[in-house]
């Protein structure tokens, strides 16, 4: 018979604890909250009053409802007040010993059938369970911040948790309007295990000065649709909190991807903890403020004043695939004359037809006037002869991702294009310097990595090799601004910014599935619900294509030689079996019947 939860307890009334108390009270439950002293209890009460006050001011509840909610909450300084609770959630700071002490004390106070839960985000629930006389009734119940808003709850079972306890907690979380995901007890659980490896990698990228903080964050926001960039998110979480989570994860996994980058310790020692201290990767208006203020760091993607820009008015695009057509459309919309080169007349006609079809859709949706469409198309011409690029100012190569093909193309362009013409490649994974080495003008060669679909995606990674001229990089930044894109600057190494951060995270998700830790559905749900990502990792892998993903992961592993970057065997097996994602109808999921 399922347990009924009418009176519940929460130990700790910090930001997280107060949020959990509010969730329970909103669910109509009587809540007993316990803090260490009267002052801490009053701070907790203030948190609750402020939160419900905001809900009233926004019309999400009436004052009467807010008063009723607060009336269901009792705040005490004694754990003995929890005696009648059917379920207790511990939400104190992330210290194993402190949490274990609370569990041992509460265990001796509450009824023998009471369930004890920890809101830990990274510590071992098993370690807490064995400090009690009821290890079968101890679970993790990990809420996400802010608890009243975030839907995900990770329900963490240990090897000794009783099945009916898991079922009751899962049902309870569901009754509160949450999305419960049941998982095993390992450091980081689902969301943090995947999230913090990614955040650690971003911190490393910043520490190595590979790209500016703004460009790293813009890359993930505009390239992947993430709600926040990784460095801004670390500032929000708190660098000290992130460090502790990474330390715990590394202690269990011994995976170097979880070893906190030294920049964390340096910043923590200097008191740069993020928003709560007023300064972290960014500088804020005041402690706990979200308003970023200028602090003297100049974003690399601003066009420098001391460089004479090259004139770009006529553009050539090599290729007739989806990406090439999108790039042609983007340049023509921005007022450039564009020549698109294909291997045959039919390929060229098909490309121009695809561009017309895309523009027609914009007209049909009211986003473009017919006269503007006609003017854009008038700026586009086609050719099968590379010689027609002799007078262009910029060439963007968008042919197949094969190094030999690209090198041959750059060698031919070098012979044909006029002196001073910029040669750009839109490769997503190959070394730009290899293209430059195929020419006699390495200073004029640069990466200009558009994202698919190019007309819709805002981001362009501007990739400079060791030999790229400053005026070339500055000119391409200016061109991107004219295209109404968001350019980010980075060096020429595997994955650039976005893929270098994205694909190790996707690979970790595959390894998590491979280990039978959680299902693909639960992992996707955790990342979408808990981290507000637009797609879960397996949804995204199937959209990108498993063969493309595997090629990128092999490229990253080949360059960085990190054991954690080695492609998951499951991904390799799926590619070998021809399960490449949506394009074949089968990937991590089957799509043929959908």
C-alpha positions in Angstrom: 0.0 0.0 0.0 1.4 3.4 -1.0 2.5 5.7 1.7 0.6 9.0 2.3 2.7 12.1 2.9 0.7 14.7 4.8 3.4 16.1 7.1 7.0 16.4 5.8 10.2 17.8 7.1 13.1 19.8 5.6 16.4 20.3 7.4 18.1 23.5 6.2 16.5 26.7 5.1 19.1 28.1 2.7 18.2 29.0 -0.9 17.7 25.3 -1.8 16.0 24.3 1.4 13.6 27.2 1.4 12.7 26.4 -2.2 11.9 22.8 -1.3 9.8 23.9 1.7 7.8 26.2 -0.7 7.3 23.3 -3.2 5.9 21.1 -0.4 3.7 23.8 1.0 2.4 24.6 -2.5 1.4 21.0 -2.7 -0.9 21.4 0.4 1.4 19.6 2.8 2.2 20.5 6.4 5.9 21.3 6.5 8.2 21.4 9.5 11.5 23.2 8.6 14.5 23.0 11.0 17.4 25.4 11.1 20.5 25.7 13.4 19.3 28.8 15.2 16.6 31.5 15.3 18.5 33.9 13.1 19.0 31.3 10.3 15.3 30.4 10.7 14.3 34.0 10.2 16.4 34.2 7.1 14.6 31.2 5.8 11.3 32.7 6.6 12.3 35.9 4.7 13.3 33.8 1.7 9.8 32.2 1.7 8.0 35.5 2.2 10.0 37.2 -0.6 9.3 34.3 -3.0 5.6 34.1 -2.3 5.5 37.9 -2.5 7.0 37.8 -6.0 4.4 35.2 -7.0 1.6 37.5 -5.7 3.0 40.6 -7.5 3.1 38.6 -10.8 -0.5 37.4 -10.4 0.5 33.7 -10.0 -1.2 33.5 -6.6 -3.5 35.7 -4.5 -2.4 37.2 -1.1 -4.9 34.8 0.6 -3.2 31.8 -1.1 0.2 33.1 -0.1 -0.9 33.5 3.5 -2.4 30.0 3.6 0.9 28.6 2.1 3.0 30.3 4.7 0.6 29.1 7.4 1.3 25.5 6.5 5.0 26.0 7.4 6.4 25.6 10.9 10.0 26.7 11.5 11.9 25.1 14.5 15.5 25.0 15.8 15.1 21.5 17.1 15.3 18.3 15.0 12.8 16.7 17.5 10.1 18.8 15.8 10.3 16.3 12.9 8.9 13.4 15.0 5.6 13.2 13.1 7.0 13.7 9.6 6.4 10.9 7.1 9.3 12.1 4.9 12.3 14.3 5.7 14.6 16.0 3.2 18.0 17.1 4.3 19.2 20.3 2.5 22.2 21.5 4.3 25.6 22.4 2.7 27.6 19.7 0.8 29.6 18.2 3.7 29.4 14.4 4.0 30.1 14.4 7.7 27.6 17.2 8.5 24.9 15.4 6.5 25.7 12.0 8.1 25.4 13.6 11.5 21.9 15.0 10.6 20.8 11.6 9.2 21.9 9.8 12.4 20.1 12.2 14.6 16.9 12.3 12.6 16.9 8.5 12.4 16.5 8.3 16.1 13.6 10.8 16.2 11.2 9.9 13.4 8.9 6.9 13.1 10.3 3.6 11.8 8.5 3.9 8.4 9.6 7.5 7.7 11.7 8.0 4.5 14.9 10.0 4.8 16.0 11.9 1.7 19.1 13.9 0.9 19.1 16.8 -1.6 22.8 16.3 -2.2 23.9 17.0 -5.8 27.1 15.0 -5.7 27.8 13.1 -2.5 27.2 9.4 -1.9 23.6 8.6 -0.7 24.9 5.1 0.3 27.4 6.7 2.7 24.5 8.6 4.3 22.2 5.5 4.4 24.7 3.3 6.3 24.9 5.9 9.1 21.2 5.1 9.9 19.4 2.1 11.2 17.1 2.2 8.1 19.4 2.1 5.1 16.5 0.7 3.0 14.5 3.8 3.6 17.1 6.3 2.6 17.1 7.9 -0.9 18.4 10.9 -2.7 15.8 13.5 -3.7 17.8 16.0 -5.7 15.8 19.1 -6.5 17.2 21.8 -8.9 17.6 25.5 -8.2 15.2 27.3 -8.0 13.1 24.4 -6.7 9.7 26.1 -7.1 10.4 26.6 -10.8 12.6 23.7 -11.9 10.7 20.5 -12.7 13.4 17.9 -12.5 13.9 15.8 -9.4 16.6 13.1 -9.5 15.4 10.2 -7.2 18.6 8.3 -6.3 18.4 4.7 -5.2 21.2 2.9 -3.4 21.9 -0.9 -3.6 19.8 -1.4 -0.5 16.9 1.0 -1.0 13.6 -0.9 -0.8 11.7 -0.9 -4.1 8.4 0.4 -2.5 10.3 3.4 -1.1 11.5 4.4 -4.6 8.0 3.9 -6.0 6.5 6.0 -3.2 9.0 8.9 -3.6 8.6 8.8 -7.4 4.8 9.0 -7.0 5.2 11.8 -4.4 7.5 13.9 -6.7 5.0 13.4 -9.5 2.1 14.6 -7.3 4.1 17.8 -6.7 4.1 18.5 -10.4 7.8 17.5 -10.8 9.4 15.2 -13.3 11.1 12.4 -11.3 14.0 10.4 -12.9 15.1 7.3 -11.0 18.8 6.6 -11.1 21.6 4.8 -9.2 24.0 6.3 -6.7 27.1 7.7 -8.4 28.8 11.1 -8.2 26.9 13.8 -10.0 23.9 11.6 -10.8 22.7 12.3 -14.4 22.6 16.1 -14.8 25.7 17.2 -12.8 27.8 14.2 -14.1 27.2 15.5 -17.7 27.0 19.2 -16.9 30.1 19.6 -14.8 32.5 17.9 -17.2 31.4 20.4 -19.8 31.7 23.4 -17.4 35.2 22.2 -16.4 36.3 22.0 -20.1 35.0 25.5 -20.7 37.0 26.8 -17.7 40.1 25.1 -19.1 39.5 26.7 -22.5 39.3 30.1 -20.8 42.4 29.5 -18.6 44.4 28.5 -21.7 43.3 31.8 -23.4 42.1 29.9 -26.3 39.1 32.2 -26.5 37.6 35.1 -24.5 34.9 34.4 -21.9 32.4 36.3 -24.0 33.2 34.2 -27.1 33.1 30.9 -25.2 29.7 31.8 -23.7 28.3 33.2 -27.0 29.5 30.1 -28.8 27.3 27.8 -26.7 24.3 30.2 -26.6 24.2 30.9 -30.3 25.7 27.7 -31.6 23.7 25.3 -29.4 20.8 27.4 -28.1 21.8 27.0 -24.5 20.1 29.5 -22.1 23.4 30.5 -20.6 27.1 30.2 -21.5 29.2 27.9 -19.4 31.3 30.6 -17.7 28.2 32.7 -16.8 26.6 29.5 -15.5 29.6 28.8 -13.3 29.4 32.3 -11.9 25.7 31.6 -11.1 26.4 28.3 -9.5 29.4 29.6 -7.5 33.0 28.6 -8.3 33.5 27.1 -4.8 30.4 24.9 -5.3 31.5 23.8 -8.7 35.0 23.0 -7.4 33.5 20.8 -4.6 31.2 18.9 -7.1 34.1 18.3 -9.5 36.4 17.1 -6.7 33.7 14.6 -5.6 33.2 13.4 -9.1 36.9 13.1 -9.8 37.4 11.2 -6.5 34.9 8.6 -7.7 35.6 8.5 -11.4 39.3 9.3 -11.6 38.4 10.7 -15.0 40.7 13.7 -15.8 37.7 15.4 -17.4 36.4 15.8 -13.9 39.6 17.0 -12.3 39.0 20.6 -11.4 41.0 22.9 -13.6 43.6 24.9 -11.5 41.8 28.1 -12.5 39.1 27.2 -10.0 41.5 27.0 -7.0 43.2 30.2 -8.1 39.9 32.2 -8.3 38.5 30.7 -5.1 41.7 31.7 -3.2 41.4 35.2 -4.6 37.8 35.4 -3.4 36.3 35.3 -6.9 33.4 33.0 -6.3 31.0 34.3 -9.0 27.8 36.3 -8.6 27.6 35.8 -4.8 30.9 37.6 -4.3 30.4 40.1 -7.1 33.1 38.8 -9.3 34.0 35.5 -10.9 34.7 35.0 -14.6 32.7 38.2 -15.0 32.5 41.3 -12.8 29.0 42.2 -11.4 27.4 45.4 -10.2 27.3 44.1 -6.6 27.4 40.8 -4.7 24.4 38.6 -5.8 23.7 40.9 -8.7 23.1 39.5 -12.2 24.2 42.8 -13.9 27.6 42.4 -15.6 29.8 45.5 -15.7 32.8 46.4 -17.8 36.1 45.4 -16.1 38.8 46.1 -18.7 38.7 42.7 -20.5 38.2 43.4 -24.2 36.2 40.7 -26.2 38.4 39.3 -29.0 35.6 39.5 -31.5 35.4 43.3 -31.5 37.0 44.7 -34.7 40.3 46.3 -33.7 40.8 50.0 -34.5 44.4 49.8 -35.6 43.9 47.5 -38.6 43.0 48.6 -42.1 40.1 46.3 -43.3 40.0 44.8 -46.8 37.2 45.7 -49.1 34.7 42.9 -49.6 31.8 43.4 -52.1 31.8 40.3 -54.3 31.8 36.8 -52.8 32.3 33.3 -54.2 30.9 30.2 -52.6 32.2 26.7 -53.6 29.6 24.0 -53.2 26.0 23.3 -53.8 24.9 21.4 -50.7 22.6 22.5 -47.9 25.3 24.5 -46.1 26.6 26.1 -49.2 23.1 27.2 -50.3 22.5 28.7 -46.8 25.7 30.6 -47.0 24.9 32.0 -50.4 21.5 33.2 -49.1 23.0 34.8 -46.1 25.5 36.8 -48.2 23.0 37.8 -50.8 20.5 39.0 -48.1 23.3 41.2 -46.7 23.8 43.0 -50.1 26.8 41.1 -51.4 27.0 39.9 -55.0 27.5 36.1 -54.8 28.8 33.6 -57.3 28.0 29.9 -56.4 30.1 27.3 -58.1 28.9 23.7 -58.7 30.4 20.7 -60.4 27.7 20.7 -63.1 25.0 22.9 -64.5 22.3 20.8 -62.9 24.0 21.1 -59.5 24.1 24.9 -59.9 20.5 25.1 -61.0 19.5 23.0 -58.1 21.4 25.2 -55.6 19.8 28.4 -57.0 16.4 26.6 -56.9 16.9 25.7 -53.3 17.8 29.3 -52.4 14.7 30.5 -54.2 12.5 28.0 -52.4 14.0 29.1 -49.0 13.3 32.8 -49.9 9.7 31.9 -51.1 9.0 30.4 -47.6 10.1 33.6 -46.0 7.7 35.5 -48.3 4.9 33.2 -47.5 5.5 33.6 -43.8 5.5 37.4 -44.1 9.2 37.8 -43.2 10.2 39.1 -46.6 8.7 41.2 -49.3 8.5 39.8 -52.9 10.5 42.7 -54.2 13.3 42.0 -51.6 13.3 38.3 -52.6 13.7 39.3 -56.3 16.5 41.7 -55.4 18.3 39.0 -53.4 18.1 36.5 -56.2 19.3 39.1 -58.7 22.6 39.3 -56.7 23.1 35.5 -57.1 24.8 33.9 -60.1 26.0 30.4 -60.8 29.0 28.9 -62.6 30.8 25.6 -63.1 34.1 27.3 -63.7 36.4 28.2 -60.8 37.9 30.8 -63.1 34.9 32.9 -62.5 36.2 33.6 -59.0 39.1 35.6 -60.4 37.6 38.9 -59.4 35.9 38.0 -56.0 37.1 39.5 -52.8 36.2 36.5 -50.6 35.7 32.8 -51.3 33.9 30.6 -48.8 34.6 26.9 -49.5 31.8 24.5 -48.4 32.6 21.2 -50.0 32.7 17.7 -48.5 34.6 17.3 -45.1 37.5 15.5 -46.7 40.9 17.0 -46.2 42.3 16.0 -49.6 39.3 17.5 -51.4 39.7 20.8 -49.5 43.4 21.0 -50.0 43.0 20.5 -53.8 40.3 23.2 -53.8 42.5 25.7 -52.0 45.4 25.0 -54.3 43.2 25.7 -57.3 41.7 28.9 -55.7 45.2 30.1 -54.9 46.1 30.0 -58.6 42.9 31.7 -59.7 41.9 34.3 -57.1 43.4 37.8 -57.2 46.0 39.0 -54.7 44.4 40.1 -51.5 41.3 37.9 -51.9 40.5 36.1 -48.6 40.1 32.3 -48.8 37.8 30.9 -46.1 36.7 27.4 -45.2 33.6 26.5 -43.4 35.0 23.2 -42.0 33.6 22.1 -38.7 36.4 19.7 -37.7 39.4 19.7 -40.1 42.6 21.8 -39.5 42.3 25.2 -41.3 46.1 25.4 -41.4 46.1 22.4 -43.8 44.0 24.4 -46.3 46.4 27.3 -45.8 49.4 25.1 -46.4 48.0 24.2 -49.9 48.4 27.8 -50.9 51.1 30.4 -51.4 49.1 32.9 -49.3 48.6 31.3 -45.8 48.0 34.8 -44.3 44.9 35.1 -46.4 43.3 31.8 -45.3 40.8 31.7 -42.4 38.1 29.5 -41.0 34.5 30.8 -41.2 32.4 28.1 -39.6 28.7 28.7 -40.1 26.1 26.6 -38.3 23.3 24.7 -40.0 20.9 26.1 -41.1 23.0 29.1 -42.0 20.1 31.5 -42.6 18.7 30.9 -39.1 21.7 30.2 -36.9 23.4 33.3 -35.6 26.9 32.0 -34.8 30.0 32.0 -37.0 33.3 30.7 -35.6 36.1 32.8 -37.0 39.1 30.5 -36.9 42.6 32.0 -37.3 45.6 29.8 -38.0 49.1 30.6 -36.7 49.7 32.4 -40.0 46.4 34.3 -40.6 47.0 38.0 -41.0 45.4 40.3 -38.4 43.7 42.3 -41.2 42.1 39.2 -42.6 40.7 38.2 -39.2 39.4 41.7 -38.6 37.8 41.9 -42.0 36.0 38.6 -41.5 34.7 39.9 -38.1 33.4 43.0 -39.9 31.8 40.9 -42.6 30.0 38.7 -40.0 28.6 41.8 -38.4 27.3 43.0 -41.8 25.7 39.5 -42.2 24.0 40.1 -38.8 25.7 37.1 -37.3 27.5 36.7 -34.0 31.2 36.0 -34.6 33.4 34.4 -32.1 37.2 34.2 -32.5 39.3 31.2 -31.7 42.5 29.4 -32.7 42.8 26.5 -35.2 42.5 23.3 -33.2 40.0 20.4 -33.3 36.4 21.3 -32.6 37.1 25.0 -32.3 34.8 26.3 -29.4 31.4 24.7 -29.8 32.2 21.2 -31.0 35.1 20.9 -28.5 32.7 21.6 -25.7 29.6 19.9 -27.0 30.9 16.5 -28.2 32.7 15.3 -25.1 29.5 16.0 -23.2 27.5 14.0 -25.8 30.2 11.2 -25.6 29.8 11.1 -21.8 26.0 10.7 -22.2 26.6 7.7 -24.5 29.0 6.2 -21.9 26.3 6.7 -19.2 23.8 4.8 -21.4 26.3 2.1 -22.2 26.9 1.5 -18.4 23.1 1.0 -18.0 23.1 3.8 -15.5 19.9 5.4 -17.0 17.8 5.1 -20.1 18.2 7.4 -23.1 14.8 8.9 -22.3 15.7 9.6 -18.7 19.0 11.2 -19.6 17.4 13.4 -22.3 14.7 14.3 -19.8 17.2 15.2 -17.1 19.2 17.5 -19.4 16.2 19.2 -20.9 14.3 19.6 -17.6 17.1 20.1 -15.2 19.5 22.2 -17.3 17.0 23.9 -19.7 18.7 22.6 -22.8 16.7 22.7 -26.0 17.4 19.0 -26.8 18.6 16.0 -24.8 22.0 14.5 -25.9 20.4 11.5 -27.7 17.9 13.6 -29.5 20.8 15.8 -30.6 23.1 12.9 -31.7 20.3 11.5 -33.8 19.7 14.9 -35.5 23.4 15.6 -36.1 24.1 12.0 -37.4 26.0 9.4 -35.5 28.6 9.1 -38.2 29.2 12.8 -38.2 29.4 12.8 -34.4 31.8 9.9 -34.4 34.1 11.6 -36.9 34.2 14.7 -34.7 34.9 12.7 -31.5 37.7 10.9 -33.3 39.2 14.2 -34.3 39.0 15.6 -30.8 40.6 12.4 -29.3 43.3 12.4 -32.0 44.3 16.0 -31.2 44.0 16.2 -27.4 44.7 12.5 -26.6 42.5 12.7 -23.5 41.3 9.2 -22.6 37.9 10.7 -21.7 37.6 11.9 -25.3 37.8 8.4 -26.8 34.5 7.7 -28.6 32.2 5.4 -26.6 32.2 1.9 -28.1 28.4 2.0 -28.3 28.6 4.9 -30.7 31.1 3.1 -32.9 28.9 -0.1 -32.9 25.8 1.9 -33.9 27.7 3.5 -36.8 29.0 0.2 -37.9 25.5 -1.2 -37.9 24.3 1.6 -40.1 22.2 3.2 -37.4 23.1 6.8 -38.1 20.2 8.7 -36.6 17.2 10.4 -38.2 18.7 10.3 -41.7 18.5 6.5 -41.7 15.4 6.1 -39.6 17.4 4.4 -36.8 19.8 5.7 -34.3 19.5 5.8 -30.5 15.8 5.7 -31.3 13.7 4.3 -34.2 12.0 6.9 -36.3 10.5 4.9 -39.2 7.1 4.5 -37.5 6.9 8.1 -36.3 
